Amino acid sequence: MRRTILILYLVVHPHPFLCAGAPPRSVKELKGFYVANCAKCHGADGSARSPEGKRLPGTDFTDTLNMAKKSDAMMVKTIRKGIFFGVVMHPFKKRITEAEALVLVREVLRKAERGKVIAPGE
């Protein structure tokens, strides 16, 4: 009985040491993360042409000249820490690992094309 309760507890409240070796999410899953968390401001295609993206202004991931000025490390840091204490852009440190953020930057954001929707099914 105690063993069953312990197992159920660990399923609901996994210990960080047990999750440390979990593999990073796939590119498909990270595209889903983008759609759910980033597209509102950065646009469905990453061009930041959404009303919210224009108001703030959001980074245009399809602008190759602008993107060339940003390092992967700088973008990962921004994703995880947010901008202006989370007021302009929320921090995602608790929702995405550093490794996952790096894959998101390299495989999703840097490959964004204006007019081509970023979708998990691709």
N, C-alpha and C positions, 0 to 999 in steps of 0.2 A: 504494500500500500504506500509506504513512504517513498519507495523507488518510483512508483507511478506519479506521485505528486511532484517529486523532484523533476522528472522528465517533462511533465506538463508545464511546470514553472519555467524550465529552461527553454521550452518552445515559445512561450509567451514573452519571457524576459531573457533573451539570450545574453550570455556573458560576453563582454568585449573580446576576451581571449579566444573564445570559441569562434567568433566571427572574423578574427584578424586574417585568417587565411582564405577567406571567401574570394572567389575570382571576381575581377571587375566586370561590370555589366558590358554586354555586347554593344557594338555600334548601333544595331537596331534598337536596343533598349535605351541607349543614350539619345537617339533621335526622338524617341518617345518622351524622354526627360525634357528635351528641348521644346517639343510641342507643348507639354504641360506647364513648363516653368519659364520659358524664355520668349516664345513666339509672340506673346501679348505685346512686348515692347520692341523686340528685334524683328518682328514680322515672320510670317509663315515661311518666307524664303530667305530670311536673314538680312534683308535690305534695310530694316528699320524704317520702313515707309508706313507702318501702322500709325494711327493717330497718337497712341501713347509714345511710340518711338520718335515721332517728329516733335512731340512736346518736350521730351527730356533732354536732349536728343539721344536716342539709342545708337550704339555702334552699328555701322553698316558692314556686315561680314562679307558682302559681295564686292566691296571696294578694295581691289587688290593693292592699290597704292597705300591706302590707310592701313590695311592689314599687314603690309610689309614692315611697317614701323613698330608693330607690336610683337613682342616675343611670346613664345608659347608659355613660358614661366609667368610672365606678367598677366596673361589672360587667365591662366589657372588661378593665380592669386586673386584676381578680380572676381572670378566665379565663386571662389570659396569664401572670400572675406566681404564681398559686396562693395558698394561705393558710398562714400559719405555716411559711414556708420549705419548702413542698411536703409537709408532714407531714399536715395536715388535708385539703388539696386540692392535687393535683398541678398544676404549672404546664404550660400548653399553648403557651407562647411559640414553641417550635420546630415545633409542629404546626398552628398556626392564626395567620393574619396578623391584624393589628389591624383591617383592613377586614372580614375574614371574621367576627371576633369581634363586631364591631358589628352585622353582619347577623344573626348568631346571636341576639344580645340582642334586637334590634328585631323580627325576623320569626319567631323561634321561642320564646324564653323569655318575652317580654312577651305573647305570644299563647297561652300555655299555659292549658289549661282542665282543672280537676279531673275525672278520669274519662275524658278524651279522650287516648288514647295518641299520643305524638309519634312519627310514623313517616315515613320517607323517601318513601313512596308517595303521601302526601297533597299 
